[in-house]
Amino acid sequence: VAPVLEKKRLSFKDSHALKTLPGVMEKLTAEIEVLRKWLADPGLFARDPGGFNKRSALLVEKEAALAAAEEEWLRLELLREEAEGTQGRLETQ
């Protein structure tokens, strides 16, 4: 007797996040690029130390958000693959 495999599925919330996270990551990547260009200006700190500090802090925040979004997307993608693999095994039995 073959073991009964539990059918795994993504929740609606996870499925939606899996679809929308690539756009979120793309937007964050673009924002990070803009901030890096601003911060690459060698005279920025001398002209506007407050703006430099604000943009530096925002860059750290955006990079952390991007890393979190990438980790969440990877977690969800692995769940999706697992669910599809389970579904395939259920159909072949």
Secondary structure, DSSP 8 states (H G I E B T S, - for coil): -----------HHHHHHHHHHHHHHHHHHHHHHHHHHHHT-TTHHHH-HHHHHHHHHHHHHHHHHHHHHHHHHHHHHHHHHHHHHHHHHHHH-
